């Protein structure tokens, strides 16, 4: 079984809404839940937060602007992989420049809107319901 570590971040704006990205369905065929948050796999040997800063910038053009708080750690057990997904909360600054090879649109959601979104990533839904005040 292969072990992977992923880092994700709920980016919160001044209005109290969270940034969600809509996955490019050509790249992510068959994924369950098309709306997710920024993040990805870590590069081994690089600190977690540096990996997250890289992912945020690559996917959105934004720069993390606050200290991050870890709010969830999840085990995702698949047939041939064990993924440890760490989810942080924080904020970012800059102008949004979406990497359309990864995601094809973005929206800012309230917690309640995320809970009602039918196409929300199932692991993100678990974080929203259990770890987000």
N, C-alpha and C positions, 0 to 999 in steps of 0.2 A: 504494500500500500504506500502511495506517495503522499508526503506531508507538504502542504502549502500554507502560507500565512498571507492573509489579505487584510488590508487596512481600508477603512471607509470613514467618511466624515459627513455628519449632518451640519451643513453650513446654514447658519441662522442670520437673517438680515435684521435691520433696525425695526422693521414692522413685526418681528416675531414669526416670520414665515421661513420655511426650510426649502432649500434648493433640491429639486428632483430632476434627474435626467432621464429622457426616454431613450432606451437602448435602440441602436440601429438593428432592426430585425434581420437585415441581410447578414450581418456579422454574428449576431447572437440568435441563430435559428433554434427554435424549440425551447428557449429559456422561459421559465415560469415567472411572470411578472415583468412587464416591460419598463416600469418606472422604478428607478433605484437612485442611490446617492453616489457621489463622487468617490472613487477609490479603485484599488486594484491590488495585485500581488506585490509582495515586497521583493526587492533584490537582496539576496542573502549577503550579510556583511555590512549592510547599510542600516542605520537606525530607523526605527519605525516612523518617526515623525518626518524624517527626510524623505522617506518613500511616499508618505502622504502629501507632503509639499509638492513633490514631483508630479504625482497623480493629479492633484488639484490644478496645477498649472497646465499640464498637458491636456486635460479634458475641458478646462474652462477658461484658461488664460488668467485666472484669479490667483492672488497670493494670500496665504493664510495671514490673518492680522491679529489673532489672539492666541493665548495659550489654549491648547486643546485639553478636553477632559474626556477620559475613557468612560463610556457609559454602558458598553456591552461587550462580551466575548462569547462567541458562538462556535459550536462544533458543527460542521457540515460534513456528514459522512456519506460519501458516494461510493459507488462500486469499487473504484480503483484509487480513490483519493480521500484524504482526510484534510479538510480545509478549516483552519482556525481563522475566523473573521472577527477582527477587532473594530469596533465602531466608536468613534469619537464625536464630540460636538464642539463647534467653534464658529468663527466667522472669517470672512475673507474680504479683500478689497481689490479694486481694479475694474476694468471693463470686461464684460463677458465676451469671450471668443470661443464658441463651441467647436470642439473637434468632432466633425460630422462623420468621421470614420468609426467612431465609438458610439456616439449618441446623435439623434437627429432633431431633438428639441429639448427645451427645458422650461420649467415652471416653478414658481414659488408657491408652496402649499402651507396651510396651517396644519397643526396636528390633527384637527378634526377632519380636514379635507383628505389628509393622508389615510386616515382610518377608513374613509369612505371610498377611496380609490380602488376600483376592482382589479386593476392591473398593476398593483404594487408588488414589488419583489417580496416573496414570502418571508425571507429572513429580515428584511427591513420592517415588515409589518410586525414581526415579533418584537423588534426593538422599540418601535413606536408604541405598541400596546403595553409593554412591560417596563420600559426604561425611560420613557420621555414624559416629563411632567406637563 
